Amino acid sequence: MAPKSQITNFFVFLFFTQVISIHPNSTIKSWCSRTPYPQPCEYLFSHKYPNKSIKSKSDFFKLSKELALDRCMAAQDNLKSLGPKCRNKREKTAWADCVELYHSTIRKLNQTIDPNVKCSSDDVQTWLSTALTNVDTCRTGFVELGVTDYVLPLISNNVSMLLSNTLALNNVGGGFQKPSYKKGFPGWMKPGDRKLLQASNPQANVVVAQDGSGDYKTVGEAISAAGNWPGSGRYVIYVKQGTYNENVNIGNGLENIMLYGDGIGQTIITGSRSVGGGSTTFNSPTVAVIGAGFIARGITVRNTAGAKKHQAVALRSGSDLSVFYECSFEGYQDTLYVHSERQFYKECNVYGTVDFIFGNSAVVFQNCNLYPRYPPNRINTITAQARSDPNQNTGMSIQKCQVTAASDLKPVQSSVQTYLGRPWQQYSRTVFMETFLDSLIDPSGWLPWDGNFALDTLYYGEYANTGPGSSTANRVKWGGYHVITSATLASQFTVGSFIAGNSWLPGTGVPFTSGL
């Protein structure tokens, strides 16, 4: 994972070396001056809307989203021409990631523009945040593989800067608003769905069993069949006890899927893709889910590539309004990729070494167990949050959890440095609160990524934690680090505030604590 700062300057240089002398009209110039990136705004607005008179902020915001969508579609067209130019399998993998990511970005931008999609400002900010994260992820895949010569100039098209402008325009003070759902649950969720997580054996649409006693023998087959299901509401897949060696992908078109198994360690989905084995981080997950409204319960997801294979993801989630309950995620480096959107994890286990919870979603972990394992280089980092723009409404909140050593680390934990996190991107935001921190946590608490990168722009906080590793007396002295003493401030990172959970979690039936 490479910090955005290492590649951003290249794109800014690329843009301005290609810009010709332009003369935007005064209206465009005035409105663009209010954005983080006025120059590309002026240039591109003047070419797409040369004689446009913009009368209000709402008009300018609407046009800004349309302009970002236009540039994104142009980048997608450029991507299509790159496929035949890929020189090897690794480049082809990174290219395929970008095709998927730009498709998802266009989908998200269309959601913010479509007048038939009823949504709040926070919904829009979430989807714009995801759009920017997707573009960042596309670039990161090629940078990971050392491919920058002919690819990146074709796919940049200043989309990132235009998305940052839209995020700034939609920012309404940094607060969180309830999504526009009715009766306490999203329109796609039926009232009966709220009982799914409360029932020990929810009524399944299909059953997966290795011994042939179900409808399918693999999880992938059941997921594929979900696309042909004629019914409405949630599609429930029961995965019987067993170890399923497969890679599962739940794409954009598959919404409202629920997977439930026979419990942690009983129903296991396992894979072994890794960056060391030729995948990108984005492409390495054993289970990847994008379709909105996903629920998982009672399942273990593993990546068995091992510590020496570097990034190797067990679960990647970009599913908006997704829930993971009584699940376990097991790997080493980059175990759990909370990529984007709004997510909630309850009573889950997460095992790993380097950056083993990472990504740029708005996510809350509640009553979870975080288990650092023994790392080859004797350094563990639990989190690596990837907020790249100050207006993204993303971050990690780890509440009422426990951080203790895994069985392989416990006997030697004094010889290993374990940190709460490090900043993957410029505006990394992570808060640990009301969490038990065992003695394995290094007294400094947090680890730099690269020199002084992001130390003043990040937001790291600790509130009312307990345990021998919770003392803040010798924590880092960074400008962005905060010992939170105010309950009012800490409450901003709770389920009710940070992911607007009161508006959608009751519809799932998952137990949760709304506040502190």
N, C-alpha and C positions, 0 to 999 in steps of 0.2 A: 504494500500500500504506500503510495507516494503522496506527500502533501501537495495540495493544490497549488501552493505558492511556487513550487518548482516548475510548474508548467504554464501558469497563468501568464507570465510575462511574455512567453513565446506567442501566445494568441493575441495579446494586445499589440505586440510588434507586428505580427502578421496583418492585423486589421489596418493599422495606420500606415503601413508601407504600401497598402493597396488603395487607400482612400485618395480620391482626386479632390481638387479644390471644389467646394460646394458652397452654396449660398441659401441656407434654409430660410423660409419666410419667418417673419418675426414671431408669429403665433407658435410655430413649431419650436423655434429656438427658446422661447419663453417657457413652454411646458417641459421641454427636454432638460432645461437647466435645473429642474427639480428632481432629477433622477440621479442615481449613483454613476451612471455612464452616459453623460450628455452627448459626447461626440458620435458614437455609433447611433444613438437615438436620432440625432439631427440628420445624419447622413442617410440612414435607411428610411426614416419618415419622409424626407424630402424626395426620395426616389419613388416611394410607394404612394404617398399622398402629397404631391407637389403643391397643390392649390387648396389644401384642406384648412378650413378655419375651425379650430377646436375651441369650443365655448365653455366646457366644464371638465372637472377632473374625472368624472365618470366616463365622459366621452373619450378622454385621453387614455384612461385605463383600458377601456374596451378596445380602442385602436392598438394599444400597446400589446395586448394579448393576441390580437389578430396578426400583428407584425411578427411577434415571436413564433406564432404558429406557421406563418408563411416561411420564415427562415428555417424553422425546424423541418418543414416539408422539403425545402430545397436541400437541406443537409441529408435527408433521407434519400433523395434522388441521387445525390453524390455517392452515398453509401452503396447503392445498387450497382454502380459502375466499378466499385472496388472489388467485388467478389472474385472475378476472374484474375485480378492482379495479385491476390494473396499467394505468397511464395511457398508456404508450408502449412502444416496442419495447425500450428499454434496461431499463426496470423488468421487463418480461416476461423478459428474459435473466437478470437477477439472480434473479428468482423461480425460473426453471427450474434455475439452479445450485443453489439451496437445496433444491429438491425432490430433486435427485440426491444432494446431500450428506447430507440427513437420511435418505434411503433407505440410503445407505452406512453412516451412523452406526448405524442400527438393526441392520443386518447385522452390524457389528462387535460391538455389545453382545450380540447373540444368540450370537455365537461364544464370548464369554467366559462365558456362562451355560449353554449347551447341555452337558449332562453327556456327550454322545457325542463332543464335540470334545476330543481329547487334546492338551493344550498345557501349556507351562511358564509360570512366573510372568512370564518375559520376553515370551513370546507375548502374554499378557494385557495387560502394560504397553504393548506396542506397539499393540495394537488399541484400548485405552483412549486412548492418546495420539492415535491417528488419529481417534477419535470426537471428541475435543476440538478437534483441528485442523479437522475438517469443520465444526463449529459456528462456530468463529472465521472460517473462510473464507466461510461463508454470510453472516455479518454484514458482513464486509469488502466483499463484492460490492455490497451496498446502499449502504454508506458511500462506496465509490468513486464511485458515481453520484449521491451527494448525496440519497439517499432514506432518511429516518429517521422521517418524520412518522407514518405509519400502519402501517408494516411491522414495524419492530423490536420494538415492544411485544408484537406477536402471536406472534413466533417465539422470543422469549427463553426464557420458562418456566423460567428458572434452570437450564437444562440444563448450562451451562458450570460452574457452581459444584458441581453434583452430580457431574460427571465429574472435577473436581479432587479432590473428596473420595475418589472411588474410586481415583484414581491414588495418593493419599497412603496409603490403606489397603493397597494392593498393593505399595508400595515396600518392597523387602526389603534396603535398604542401598545401593541404587544400583549394585549389581553386575549383571553380565550372565550369564544362564544359557543353556545350550544348548537350542534348541527341541527338542521331543520327537519327533524324526524317527528312523526306523529305518534301519540299513544305510547311514548317511551321506547320505541324501537324503530329501526329503519323500515321503510316501506317494503323492502324485499323480504323482511322477516315476519313470519306469521305468528300470531299470539301463542300458538301451541309450542313454538320453538323454544320459548323461555324455559321449558321443562327438560330440554335435551341434556343439559349438563347436570341437572339435579337427579335425573334417573340413572340407576345403576346399569340398566340395559335399555338404552333408547331404541325406539322402533327404527330399524334400519331398512333402507331401500334395497341395499345389496349387501352381501356378505363375502368377505375374502377369506379363503382358507387354503393353506398349502396342501392339505390332504384331500382336496376335491369335494369336501362336504358343503362348500359354499357356492356362490354364483361365479366366482372368479378365483384363480390361484395366485394372482399377483395384484398388488395395489395399483400399479399402472394400468392394468386392464379395466379395473373398476373406475378409475378416473376418466379414462377414455370414453367409457360408456356413459358417464355423467353428461357429456355433451349432447347425447341423444335422448335424454330423459324428457318425456313430454309433460311432466307435472310442473307445479310451481312451488315456491317456498324452498326450504332447505333440502339438500340431497345428502342423505346420511349413509356413510359407508362403515360397516363394522369389520374390523380386521382382527381375526382370531389370533390367539397365541401362536407365536412362531417367529422365526428370523427370516425376513424378506430381503434378499440381497438384490437391490435394484435402485435405480435413480428415478425419483418421482417428480413430475413437473405439473403443477396446477396453474394453468395460464390465465390470461386476462378474461377469456370468454367463459371461464368456469367459476361462477360466483356462488356463494352460499353453500359451499361444500363443508361437510363435517366428517372427520375421520375419528373414530374412537376404537381403542383396543382393550386388551384385558389387563392393562396396567404397566407401569414402569418395569422394565426387565422381562416382561412377558410377551408383549407385542413389540417387535424390534424391526426397524427399517434401517438397513446399513449399506454403505457405499464406500468408495476409496479414492474418488477423484481428488486431485491436488494440483497446485501450481508446479510443484516439483515433478509431477507426472505429466505436465503438458497442458493443463487446463488454466483458464483464468480463475481468479478468486470467484468472480460472479458465476462462472460455469461449473464450479466444483461441488455444489451442494448435493447431498444425498436426497434431500427433499427441498424443492423450491416452490413457493406459492406466491401468486400475484393476484388471482381472482379475489375480489372483495368479499368480506364477511366470512372468512374461513374460521373454522373452529377445530381444534384438536384436543383430544383427551385420552389419557392413559396409554401413551405411546412413547417408546424410546427411539430417538433418531441418532444414528452414529455415523461418523466418518473415521474409518480405520486406517487412513493413509499413514498416520504416525507423525511424530514430531519432526523427523528429518525431511519430510516432504513439504514443509513450510505451510502456506495457506491451504487449508482443507476444511471446507464448510460442511457442517452437518445439516443445519436448516438455514435457508435464506427466505425471509418473508418481506414482501412488498405488498401485502394484503391489507387494504384499509379496513379498519374496524374488525381486526382479527383477534382471536382469543386462543391462548394455549394454557390448558389446565391439566395439572398432574401429569406433565410430560418430562422427559429427560433428554438433554442434548449433550452428546459426548464426542469430544475431539481433542485436538491440541491447539495449534495456532488457528485463530479465526473460526471457532466452533459455531457460533451463533451470529448470523448476519442479519441484524434488524435493519434491513436496507432502507425502507421508506414507509410512509403512511402512519396511521395510528394503530398501536398494538398494545395488548395487555397479556402479561404472563402471571399466572397464579399457581403457587405451590409446585413450581417446576424445579428441576435440577439442571445446572449447567456446569460442565467440566471442560477445562482447557488450560492453556499456558499463555501464549502471547496474544494479546488483544482478543481474548476469546469471546467477548461480547462487543460487537462493533457495527457501525452503520449510521444511518441518518434518518431514522424514524422518530416519531414522537411516541415514546414507549415507557410504560411503567411495569416494573417487576415488583410483585407483592408476595410476601411469605415464601420466597424462593430460596433455594440453597445454591450458593456459588462455590464451586470446588476447584481451586487452583491445583494443577497437577505438577509433577516434577518436570522442569524444563531443561533441555540439554545445555542451554547457556546460563542456567541458574538465575534467570530473571523472568518473573511473571508480570504481566499487566492484564488486569481483569477487563478493562474497557478501553475502547478507542472510538470515541464519538466523532462523527464526520460532518458536522454543520459547517458549511462553506460560505454561508451568507448570513449577515446579522439579522436579516428579516425572516429567515426560515423559522417556523414554529416547531422546531425539532429539538430533541435532546433525550437523555436517559435519566429516569428517576428510579432509584433502587430503594424500596421502602419495606421496612419490617422483614428484611431478609437476614440470612446468615451467611457469613463468609468464613469458611473453615477449610483446612487442607484436605485434599483427597488422600486416599490411603497410601498412594505411592510417595506423596510428598511429606506426610506427617512425620515420619521418623527422621527426616533430614531438613525440616523446614527452616531451621536456624541457619543453614548454609545457603539458602535461596532468598533472593530479594523479591518480595511480592508487593506490587503497587496497585492502588485503586484504579489507575488509568493513566493514559497519556493522550495528548491532543493530535489526532490524525489530521484534522483540518483547522483552519484559522479561528473559527468561532465554536470550537468544541464545547458542548454543554452537558455536564453530568453531575447529578446530585445523589449522594448516599444519605439516607435519613432513617432514623429509628431502626437501624440495622446493627446486628451483632458482628463485630469485627474481631476475629481471633488474633492471637499474638503473631501470626505469620505476616501481618501487614507491616511494611517498613515504616519507621517513625515519620519519615518525610511524606508519606502518603501517596505522592504522585510523581510521575517520571516525565522529564522533558522528552519531546519527540526528536528534535534536532536543534541543539543550541537554544536560542531564545525564541524559536518559532512559536507563535500563538500564546505566549505566556501572559501577555497583557490583554489579549482579545478573547481568550477562552472564558467560560464560566464553570468553575468547579466549586461545589458546595458540600458541606457536611453539617448535618443537623441531628442532634439528640441521639447519636449512635452510642452503642455500649460495647463492652468487651475490652480485653487487654490491648487490642490494636486500635482503639477508637480515640486515644488521646490526641488532641490537636496541638499540643505544646511545641512539638518540633516539626510541624508541617512546613511545606514549602512557603516561601514568602512572595509568590508571584502576584502580579497585579490582578489577575483574574481569579485567584483563589479566595474563597470566603468561608469563614466559620459562621454559619447561620445561627443566630440566636432568637430571631423573631419567628413566632409561629405563623404570623400573617404572611411573611415572605416564604416560609417553607411550604405553606399550603398551596402556593402557586404550582408546586410540583406534584400534587396529589392527583389521584385518579379523576376526581370531580373537576379539577381545574385544568390539568395539563393535557388530558386527552378527552375532556368533556364526557367522562364515562357515565355520568348519571343519565345521559341522553340515550345511550345505546347498550350499555352492559346489562341493565335489568332485563332487556329482551333476550339475552342469551342464557340467563339462569346461573351464570357463574357467580360465586360469592365474591364480594369485594368490599373493601373499605374505601369510602368516598374521600374522606379527609384524613387528618392526622390521627 
